[in-house]
Amino acid sequence: MTNQLHFLDHLVFLVYLVSVSLYGYWIYQRKKAKETDTKDFFLAEGSLTWWAIGASLIASNISAEHFIGMSGSGFAMGLAISSYEWMSAATLILVAVFFIPVYLKNKIYTMPQFLAKRYNDTVATIMAVFWLLLYVFVNLTSILYLGALAVESISGVPFLYCMLGLAVFAIFITLGGMKVIGYTDIVQVVVLIMGGLVVTYLALSMVSDHFGGSGVLDGLSLLHSKADDHFHMIFAEGHKYYYELPGMAVLFGGMWINNLNYWGCNQYIVQRALGADLNTARSGILFAAFLKLLIPLICVIPGIAVYVLHQNGYFQQELVDAAGTIKPDRAYPTLMNLLPMGLKGLAFAALTAAIVASLAGKCNSIATIFSLDIYKKFLKPEASEKQTVRTGRWAVLGAFAIALCITPQLRQLEQAYQFIQEYSNYLTPGAFALFFLGMFWKRTTSTAAIVAAAISIPLAVAFKLIPSTPIPFLHRTGWCFLILVAIMVVISLLDKKSTHNPKGLELDKGMFKVSDSFAILSILICGILAALYTVFW
């Protein structure tokens, strides 16, 4: 086993790199308008098909933390970590039915714009600044860090060069605007899934060969029988990983807050659907939900396979650090390094595709919020469309410049994935409370929203620091959300003018009607989820 790429691997990766670059340039030339405006650059208005939207949602969502982090979690805790993926499939259905129609009906293009229209500019600006800080200093840097770390461990290329290479590739894609991102994401997802399935095939084949099976399906069956404790979705209180996945909270608690905020109130994600008509947006989101069901197969199963093989004498050195401690996050790179020449290049391309797509999507959202909600609103209201787009491109370069300065410092962290979850969670309950009540309760006032926005982070920090016994992450999310909603309801009810609140959004029951095909496919997804949780309870 080696962490070096051979000539054939380089060739496969080069084909991927050149193909994506040329395809992106072709899309840019073919679909660019004579005068690129903000809707065209940031939203690709009317240009993305349903399959481009669905693929872009997944490509933007999946990154190194999935391949490396989720495989590591599969090694440590098993299939239960798949709840983040499988429950996301159910969440996407709710977003398609209830959230997207509200945005499209009210011509919402950014999340701060929603808050400005529903509440006031103060709320919108507070959250815009919070989102920009979170996206640049936490999300962009952590994706770049984990990506460069993963590429370094597989290719042997020094971390600094990996970091710079990923940034340059992502900048090239991002500067083309949302059309280029959306359509190149189709290629990225195909490569991502193909490369991921190659690694899964290798893992299951190794399990099958070791225990005398006769193929991949035997390997999957043997995996279940040899690691039965790794095939349970719900952890009882007292389980060693209850803190990470606290029992029924993954089905009925904080997981919903976490997922609904991420998939329904997150510029980085929702932006893919905001430039489409309702039916196209819903179809794309439903396609993403089906793809979500597949992700554990390529991210979690390999980790469980490495666990079983390790328990039976394999990888005794590869998974251990200098201090003799087992490092679960080394599971996926260990498998990739076992792939034969050529296939390793494909898997390497898949990992790179996931990282670059996430970087490009995140930075496009940074540029959108900065250009439309900061620059256009406060710094230069008279700016032309061309100037605003140019500012967006400069924001891309600025965000990456900051990220490249901060990313090397993250090497001091023991758990970068926990770094993402920890700091993102400080904003999640408050942000979702603003959107949830703002959409579906007309009496919610701007004063209530300002108070919730102001105390959201202090409240989350208090839940983290004050209790003598640590509260599970998902429980903290749920309790913070409920407290903030209660505070907002009380403040709104005490305001006598709230009964005549002019800030309510335009809603009607017809917005939430879905087609028969959407309903049937949604029921199918829910049926698959019910079967999975029943079998692996």
Beta strands, then each sheet from edge to edge (+ up, - down):
end
